[in-house]
């Protein structure tokens, strides 16, 4: 473990976080809020601590695989800790555990909240709360790589440890250029979404809040009733399409810009994702038609919005889907585990892993019938390495084990099964709302401090896809062996 280079990188990340708080400070000043001093104190803390760490001069600048995991895991913990300060210093959320929960929920793009009335909060605080979605959507470290003057290939271990999906790739040879391209596409799509929301009748401030939440697939709103507060069909349609678009691998948009249309539409994960979404929308629309909405088009509108919201792990709501039939809720519960595509800002397991698991099961069934046959698992025409298949299986098992353990701990609070199961699924999958007490009209405030800490931990575990954070608890991980 190269401790000095890890600490120096952590310092750079904290300095970046200080600059990321400036837009929220500007908003606080613009609205003359009571949160101005809170942001000034928080920025000062990030600059002082980050500056001291950044002054460290490592003898060896190499970043090895486990250095990358350490940088990513520790960065997310530090960024969440210092990101809590604006809430805590402004006394918007007096409890540090509650403030930490809300901040982790923001950066991990989960969107689970324990605030019953967000409309009373200062504008700057609400802006920061949603802006953390936008920052965390593509990744705190990816943003750092994008703004660094030079990002060498040695930093690939950092990007690999933070990127969602079993096998992240660079879209261009230079790592720093890859990060810049991804963030440029992300930025342009966000700006375009803000413009569309403003054109649909949203105030600029509200449009920014919901664009950050949609782009980062987070789901924080500045309205207590979420998107449903606007009761605007145009806003619903725009966000439905946008949430779906941000659940797709962002590198595919780069391929479209290069003119590789066939490559995009032959992508197996994308086709699987589209098929799941369309099927879910139709099934739920049929199920709720006549029971909750008289018009099938209205049923389709609400079904499409909610499916797009859950499968992208955004978590916005236009209606209380907690009241929908069990069949519809079961589909949404399944989508909480599925999530979006690898390389998107969505959370949960990702479509590619589920698709690989299904293909592997099919291969084993064929092998059981024809023992001498040898079939390779292919995705988009390319053979998948056996190591990746093994890693996907391991990920699935680890994901379910963590889910079960978290459910057992949270169940000690004594809430009903629907609330307990969905609350863990929603936080581990970075989805946001669940069912029961944590439905779209509820929140997580009634849980104990222990449960809130568990939720905070599994939100980070889910966002970093399990292993980077768990590795911190292995004694051998900290030994000074360069591997």
PyMOL commands that set and color helices and strands:
alter all, ss='L'
color gray80, all
select helices_A, chain A and resi 3-20+22-30+36-54+65-83+85-89+96-107+118-120+123-138+140-147+153-162+175-199+204-215+226-229+233-246+250-257+261-265+268-288+296-311+321-323+326-338+351-369+386-413+417-428+436-438+449-463+467-473+475-478
alter helices_A, ss='H'
color red, helices_A
select strands_A, chain A and resi 378-379+382-383
alter strands_A, ss='S'
color yellow, strands_A
deselect
rebuild
show_as cartoon
